[in-house]
Amino acid sequence: MKKAVFILLSFFTIFSVKAIDFDLNSKYAYVYNLTDDKVMYEKNKDEQAKIASMTKIMTAIIVIENNKDLDKTITIKEEDLRDIFEYTTTGFQNGHKVTIKELLYGILLKSGSDAVNAAVRITTSSEEDFVDLMNKKVNELGLKNTKFSNPIGKDEGNYSSAYDIAKIMEYCLKNEDFKKIISTDMYYIDSLNLQINGPLYKMDTKYNIDLSMIDGAKSGFTSLAKHSLVSYGENNGVTLITVTNCADSFKDLLIDNSKIYNYYFNNYGYKDYNIKFNIDISNAKLDKYEIDLNTKLYLPNDYDESLINYKYIGTNLITPLNIKGSTLGTLSIYYDKDLIKTVKLKLDKDIKFKTKAYMPIFILVVIFIILVLFIIIKKRIKKIKKKLKKFLNNKNKSKINKEKQKIKTFIKEENSIEKKLRILKNTTNVELFFDTLKTVNYTYSDKLNFEHDFIDRCFESINFKSLDELQELYTKLNLYKSEMESKTIKYYNKLFKYCINEYIK
């Protein structure tokens, strides 16, 4: 029998972060197993703090992603060397010709602010635009405790958390150019006779600390932020990212990192483990489907196998609905009470079922077809109603236009002043009244009286207890608002409010 194919879904915390206390000098720390997506250790990981030149890992990735040719040569300008006397520099001088890649070595190894300024200048039109790109990347990565106000790492407005810096480093390491540069211990620019040393260059000898397990790092320091380091190391198929921040001295910082890498790389590793169980099959030649999973679990070297257990959540009965390649469920593997791995299980073969096994599917297909037909018919009825409504509206508009034309023709043909006067004194038709009033010359006082009498007559002709009739009258009168005298407008508004109040009562 063929065995099921298993696809890795996700990994979770392998052990409680309280499982070990490193007694770190750093105020903030976060250790992340990138290979298995596991948090190995944390200390104040989400607290916002100043991050100094750890900022430059974000600066570097923005430069890389926004410059297609990293081997392009640019010229260092005087403006690149301004306002950086308080910060570390690479050693570039005005007029030096360097490649963008060499700028990146200056940014990531030497933490050179001169290299940052030049890189920002050739990447965007202004520092503000560059910072916008940095903060857009923060949003893309879903980071909640990070904001950048400058690409150098000045304290003003720049902050992040140990967790967020680790996520930025995780993103950056996916880029091969970034990874190669930050993993370099020392870089030499022959044309300038300039040596660029990385933050850990010969530090193991200087402080007599084992740093051999760290493959790449970016340090940071200001008097307010204190000493910080974001780094990564690879060993036996496992990649760890470590962030330590706010240590009183660089030596304390290196001691923290040496403790972390040596502990996990010397005391943890992948262990082979096998899980077997069966899932029932309904109405088929086979009555059981065998699950046989060989996997690797990241565990302490002195792990107790009796503490490994698992929980399967998914289908307990395979039916014709479970076609080849469909997901059966998930298998959660625990060490003691800690979830260490979750695996998605898929069916890897076609199961031959008996005819009666397909009856439920047939019924479901019939129900589905009926639902689809119902939806189609419902949409067509809705479309027909819409067309009918449009037709009736157009017909009604045509009727109204004919009435208006009739009124205009009547007024035009009625030349008798007496007849026009009779209309003004008797009609309740808003259009007829105002169209007639336009054809007769009266004094302001006479016109005002006509308008007031007409409005009174209109209100008397309707049942003001009906809100619809009141609204209709108000709308009609409003169409002729520009032709009314100002006193008339106040008069009919006052009268309308009175009627509305009466209606509410």
Backbone hydrogen bonds, N-H to C=O, Kabsch-Sander energy under -0.5 kcal/mol:
donor,donor_aa,acceptor,acceptor_aa,energy
4,A,290,E,-0.7
5,V,346,K,-0.7
7,I,344,K,-2.2
9,L,342,T,-1.2
10,S,342,T,-1.4
15,F,39,V,-0.5
19,A,16,S,-2.5
22,F,20,I,-0.6
27,K,245,N,-0.9
27,K,246,C,-1.1
28,Y,245,N,-2.1
29,A,43,K,-2.5
30,Y,243,V,-1.9
31,V,41,Y,-2.9
32,Y,241,I,-2.8
33,N,38,K,-3.5
34,L,32,Y,-1.1
34,L,239,T,-2.2
35,T,239,T,-0.9
37,D,33,N,-0.9
38,K,33,N,-1.8
40,M,31,V,-2.5
40,M,38,K,-0.6
41,Y,31,V,-1.5
43,K,29,A,-2.7
47,E,44,N,-1.2
49,A,160,S,-2.9
54,M,51,I,-2.1
55,T,52,A,-1.5
56,K,53,S,-1.7
57,I,54,M,-1.6
58,M,55,T,-1.3
59,T,55,T,-1.5
60,A,56,K,-2.6
61,I,57,I,-1.8
62,I,58,M,-2.0
63,V,59,T,-1.9
64,I,60,A,-2.5
65,E,61,I,-2.4
66,N,62,I,-1.1
67,N,64,I,-1.0
70,L,68,K,-0.7
72,K,69,D,-1.2
74,I,98,V,-3.5
76,I,96,H,-3.2
80,D,77,K,-1.2
81,L,78,E,-1.6
82,R,79,E,-0.9
84,I,81,L,-0.5
87,Y,84,I,-1.7
95,G,76,I,-2.9
96,H,93,Q,-2.3
98,V,74,I,-2.3
98,V,96,H,-0.6
100,I,72,K,-1.6
101,K,70,L,-2.5
103,L,99,T,-1.7
104,L,100,I,-1.9
105,Y,101,K,-1.8
106,G,102,E,-1.9
107,I,103,L,-2.2
108,L,104,L,-2.9
109,L,105,Y,-2.3
110,K,105,Y,-1.0
112,G,106,G,-3.0
113,S,88,T,-3.0
116,V,112,G,-1.6
117,N,113,S,-2.4
118,A,114,D,-1.9
119,A,115,A,-2.3
120,V,116,V,-2.7
121,R,117,N,-2.1
122,I,118,A,-1.8
123,T,119,A,-0.7
123,T,120,V,-0.7
124,T,120,V,-2.4
130,F,126,S,-1.7
131,V,127,E,-2.6
132,D,128,E,-2.0
133,L,129,D,-1.7
134,M,130,F,-1.8
135,N,131,V,-2.5
136,K,132,D,-2.2
137,K,133,L,-1.8
138,V,134,M,-1.6
139,N,135,N,-1.9
140,E,136,K,-2.4
141,L,137,K,-2.1
142,G,139,N,-1.1
143,L,138,V,-2.1
147,K,159,Y,-2.4
157,G,155,D,-0.6
158,N,155,D,-0.8
159,Y,147,K,-2.3
159,Y,157,G,-0.5
160,S,49,A,-2.3
163,Y,45,K,-2.4
165,I,161,S,-2.5
166,A,162,A,-1.8
167,K,163,Y,-1.9
168,I,164,D,-2.2
169,M,165,I,-2.6
170,E,166,A,-2.5
171,Y,167,K,-2.0
172,C,168,I,-2.6
173,L,169,M,-2.4
174,K,170,E,-0.5
174,K,171,Y,-1.1
175,N,172,C,-2.0
176,E,174,K,-0.6
179,K,175,N,-2.5
180,K,176,E,-2.4
181,I,177,D,-2.2
182,I,178,F,-2.7
183,S,179,K,-1.2
184,T,181,I,-1.6
187,Y,196,I,-3.1
189,I,194,L,-3.0
190,D,188,Y,-0.8
192,L,189,I,-0.9
193,N,189,I,-0.9
193,N,190,D,-0.9
194,L,189,I,-2.0
196,I,187,Y,-4.0
197,N,195,Q,-0.6
198,G,185,D,-3.1
201,Y,198,G,-1.4
203,M,200,L,-1.9
204,D,200,L,-0.6
206,K,202,K,-2.1
207,Y,203,M,-2.4
208,N,204,D,-0.9
209,I,204,D,-1.1
211,L,209,I,-0.8
214,I,211,L,-1.7
215,D,213,M,-0.6
215,D,232,Y,-2.4
216,G,232,Y,-1.4
217,A,182,I,-1.0
218,K,230,V,-2.6
220,G,228,S,-1.8
222,T,226,K,-0.8
226,K,222,T,-2.6
227,H,247,A,-2.3
228,S,220,G,-2.2
229,L,244,T,-2.8
230,V,218,K,-2.3
231,S,242,T,-2.5
232,Y,216,G,-2.2
233,G,240,L,-2.1
235,N,238,V,-2.6
238,V,235,N,-1.6
240,L,233,G,-2.7
240,L,238,V,-0.5
241,I,32,Y,-2.6
242,T,231,S,-2.4
243,V,30,Y,-2.4
244,T,229,L,-2.5
245,N,28,Y,-2.4
246,C,227,H,-0.7
247,A,227,H,-1.9
253,L,249,S,-1.8
254,L,250,F,-2.2
255,I,251,K,-2.3
256,D,252,D,-2.1
257,N,253,L,-1.9
258,S,254,L,-2.4
259,K,255,I,-2.3
260,I,256,D,-2.1
261,Y,257,N,-2.5
262,N,258,S,-2.0
263,Y,259,K,-2.1
264,Y,260,I,-2.2
265,F,261,Y,-2.5
266,N,262,N,-1.6
267,N,263,Y,-1.6
268,Y,264,Y,-1.5
269,G,299,L,-2.2
271,K,297,L,-2.6
273,Y,295,T,-2.6
275,I,293,L,-2.5
277,F,291,I,-1.7
279,I,289,Y,-2.3
280,D,316,N,-1.0
281,I,287,D,-1.6
282,S,318,I,-2.8
285,K,352,K,-1.4
289,Y,279,I,-2.7
290,E,288,K,-0.5
291,I,277,F,-3.2
292,D,290,E,-0.6
293,L,275,I,-3.1
294,N,292,D,-0.6
295,T,273,Y,-3.0
295,T,293,L,-0.6
297,L,271,K,-2.7
299,L,269,G,-2.7
299,L,297,L,-0.9
301,N,267,N,-3.0
303,Y,300,P,-1.6
305,E,303,Y,-0.7
307,L,304,D,-2.1
308,I,305,E,-1.6
309,N,334,Y,-2.2
311,K,332,S,-2.5
313,I,330,T,-2.6
315,T,328,L,-2.7
318,I,280,D,-3.1
322,N,319,T,-2.2
323,I,321,L,-1.4
325,G,347,L,-3.2
326,S,323,I,-2.2
328,L,345,L,-2.8
329,G,345,L,-1.1
330,T,313,I,-2.8
331,L,343,V,-3.1
332,S,311,K,-3.0
332,S,330,T,-0.6
333,I,331,L,-0.5
333,I,341,K,-3.3
334,Y,309,N,-3.6
335,Y,338,D,-2.8
336,D,307,L,-3.5
336,D,334,Y,-0.6
337,K,335,Y,-0.6
338,D,335,Y,-2.1
339,L,337,K,-0.5
340,I,333,I,-2.9
341,K,333,I,-1.5
342,T,10,S,-1.6
343,V,331,L,-2.6
344,K,7,I,-2.1
345,L,329,G,-2.9
346,K,5,V,-1.7
347,L,326,S,-2.4
353,F,351,I,-0.7
354,K,283,N,-3.3
357,A,354,K,-1.3
358,Y,355,T,-2.0
359,M,356,K,-1.0
362,F,358,Y,-2.2
363,I,359,M,-2.3
364,L,360,P,-2.1
365,V,361,I,-2.4
366,V,362,F,-2.3
367,I,363,I,-2.4
368,F,364,L,-2.4
369,I,365,V,-2.5
370,I,366,V,-2.4
371,L,367,I,-2.3
372,V,368,F,-2.5
373,L,369,I,-2.6
374,F,370,I,-2.4
375,I,371,L,-2.4
376,I,372,V,-2.4
377,I,373,L,-2.8
378,K,374,F,-2.5
379,K,375,I,-2.2
380,R,376,I,-2.1
381,I,377,I,-2.6
382,K,378,K,-2.0
383,K,379,K,-2.0
384,I,380,R,-2.5
385,K,381,I,-2.6
386,K,382,K,-1.9
387,K,383,K,-2.1
388,L,384,I,-2.5
389,K,385,K,-2.5
390,K,386,K,-2.1
391,F,387,K,-2.4
392,L,388,L,-2.6
393,N,389,K,-2.3
394,N,390,K,-2.3
395,K,391,F,-2.2
396,N,392,L,-2.5
397,K,393,N,-2.6
398,S,394,N,-2.2
399,K,395,K,-2.0
400,I,396,N,-2.3
401,N,397,K,-2.7
402,K,398,S,-2.0
403,E,399,K,-2.0
404,K,400,I,-2.5
405,Q,401,N,-2.4
406,K,402,K,-2.1
407,I,403,E,-2.3
408,K,404,K,-2.5
409,T,405,Q,-2.3
410,F,406,K,-2.4
411,I,407,I,-2.6
412,K,408,K,-2.2
413,E,409,T,-2.1
414,E,410,F,-1.8
415,N,413,E,-1.2
420,K,416,S,-2.0
421,L,417,I,-2.8
422,R,418,E,-2.0
423,I,419,K,-1.9
424,L,420,K,-2.4
425,K,421,L,-1.7
426,N,422,R,-1.1
426,N,423,I,-0.5
427,T,423,I,-2.6
430,V,428,T,-0.7
433,F,429,N,-2.6
434,F,430,V,-2.2
435,D,431,E,-2.4
436,T,432,L,-2.0
437,L,433,F,-2.6
438,K,434,F,-1.4
439,T,436,T,-1.4
440,V,437,L,-1.1
442,Y,440,V,-0.7
447,K,443,T,-2.7
448,L,444,Y,-2.3
449,N,445,S,-2.1
450,F,446,D,-2.6
451,E,447,K,-2.4
452,H,448,L,-2.5
453,D,449,N,-2.8
454,F,450,F,-2.5
455,I,451,E,-2.4
456,D,452,H,-2.4
457,R,453,D,-2.4
458,C,454,F,-2.4
459,F,455,I,-2.3
460,E,456,D,-2.2
461,S,457,R,-1.4
462,I,458,C,-0.6
462,I,459,F,-0.6
464,F,462,I,-1.0
466,S,463,N,-2.6
467,L,465,K,-0.8
470,L,466,S,-2.0
471,Q,467,L,-2.6
472,E,468,D,-2.3
473,L,469,E,-2.3
474,Y,470,L,-2.7
475,T,471,Q,-2.4
476,K,472,E,-2.2
477,L,473,L,-2.7
478,N,474,Y,-2.0
479,L,475,T,-1.0
479,L,476,K,-0.6
480,Y,477,L,-1.4
481,K,478,N,-1.4
483,E,480,Y,-1.2
484,M,480,Y,-0.8
484,M,481,K,-0.8
488,T,485,E,-0.5
489,I,485,E,-1.9
490,K,486,S,-1.9
491,Y,487,K,-1.9
492,Y,488,T,-2.9
493,N,489,I,-2.0
494,K,490,K,-2.1
495,L,491,Y,-2.3
496,F,492,Y,-2.3
497,K,493,N,-2.3
498,Y,494,K,-1.9
499,C,495,L,-2.1
500,I,496,F,-2.5
501,N,497,K,-2.4
502,E,498,Y,-2.3
503,Y,499,C,-2.3
504,I,500,I,-2.5
505,K,501,N,-2.2
